[in-house]
Amino acid sequence: MLINSENGVIDLETFTTRLYKGMKFDQLKQTDFYKKMYHNMWDVKTGYFWYYFKSIEIAGYQVSFSLCFFGDHLDIIHMSTWEKTDAKDWNDWTEEKEMRVFHRNNTFLTRILEMPPTQKKKIPYPSCTFKFPWGNIWSVYDPRSASSLMGINFNEEEKNK
């Protein structure tokens, strides 16, 4: 199981790494996942730092992770599936290709969570949500950024634990 439905913790077994809300950056740096898969970092200049990782295989999908730290604590987890046929740049991008990524992300989440989405929406943009007592796991196609991604949101009370 990749995402624990009891608490939203991501278990990357191949790297003996657990990703969770509030994880300290120093803890992440000690993991095999960070040491082997770290790709890039973006300092947003607001106290937030995004760390990007090379894709890894999970359940037959290539999945990349983007981890956002506020200060030295993990605050936001984003993911996306990837295939060779996906757009490589703006000249190759089409909304149809991006919608395929969105649907693939939804299928990936349905498979690893072993449940159908709790909610599907088309407005204001296509999204899929899996709700849990601690928060939710979501997938969205955002036409404003021309991208599809997945993520985990934690309830406010969970954030403060």
N, C-alpha and C positions, 0 to 999 in steps of 0.2 A: 504494500500500500504506500503510495507516494504522499498523500495528504491525509492526516488523521482527522476523521470527521468528528471526533470528540473535542478537539481543541485547535485545529487548523495548523498543527505543526507539520512541516514538510520533512520527510525522511528520505535523504539521498543515500540509500544503502551502499551503492557502489563506492561512495566516498566516505562512508561512515560519518555522515554529516547530517545534523538536524538544524533546520532553519525555523526560527520562531520570532514572533513579535517581541521586541525588547532585547533580543540577542545583542551582546556587545561586539563591536567591530574587532576587538582583539581576539575574541573567541572565534569569529569567522576566519581571521587571518591564520589561525592555527590548523584549520581543517584542510584535508586533502582536496576538497572541492575548490577552495580558494587557491591553494598552491598549484593545482593542475589546470584549472579552468578559467581563472581570472583573465579578463580581456582588456578592460578599459574602465576609467572613472571620470565622472563629470561632477565638478564642484559647482553647485547651483548658486553659490554665494549668498545663501539665505540660511545657512546652517544645515542644509540638506546636501547629501552626497549620494550620487547614483553609481553603483558598481555593476558592470556588465560582464557576463560570463559566456564562454563559448557553449554551443549547444551540446547536450548529452542525450543519449538514447534512453527513453522511458516508455515502456509498453509498446515498442515498435515505432515511436514517434521521436523526431529530433526536437528537443525542447530547450529553449534558452531562458535564462533567468536574469532579471534586473532587480537588484536589491537597493532600496533607498534607506539610507541611514539619516536620522536627525541627530546631529552630534555624533555620539558613538553608539547609538542604539538603533537596531533594525526597526524601521517604521512601516515600510511598504514593500510588498512582494509582488512583482509582475512576472509573467511568463508568456511565452508564445511558441507555437509549433512552427516548424520550418521544413520546407521541401525544396528540392532543386528547381522545381517549376515556378516557385514564387518569384515575384518581381525583384530584380537585382538593383534597379535604379528607377528614377522617374520616367525615363523613356520606355521602360518595360512595364510600368505599373498600369493596371486598369482596375476599375471598381470590381469587375467580375472576378479577377484574380484575388483581390483582397477579400471579397465575400467568401471565396473558397477557403481562405485562411480562417476566417471567422467560423465557418461551419466545421472545419477540421478541429479548431480549438474546442468547440462545443462537444464534438464527438469524443475528443481526448478526455475532457472533464467527465463526461457521462461514463466513459469506460473506467477511469481510475477511481471515481467516486462510487461506482456501481449503483447509480440511481439516476433517474431523469431530472432535468432542471425543475426547480420549484416554480420558477417564473420565466416567461419569455415575453419580450417586448419588441415592438417595431418602432415605437415613437418614444423619445425624440430620435433614437437611432437603434439599430438592431442590437439586442443584448439578451443574455441568458444568465440566470442567477440560481445558485444552489444555496438555500438558506439553512443555517444551523443555529443552535442556541447561542453560540459564542460570536457569530458574525456570518459572513457569506463569502462564497467563491463565485466569481463572475467572469463572463466573457463578453466582449463588446467589439463592434465595428464602429469606429468613430470617423465619420466622413470629414470632419474638420481637420483631423491630423492624417487622414488617409491611411489609417492603420487599424489592425485588429490585435487585441491582446487579452490576456487573462490576468486575474489578480485575486488577492485575498483582502477583505476588509474585516476588521475586528470591531465589535461593539465597544462603545466608549468605556463601559465599566471594565471590559477585558483589557483595554489599553492601559488602564491605571493599576492593574494588579502587579 
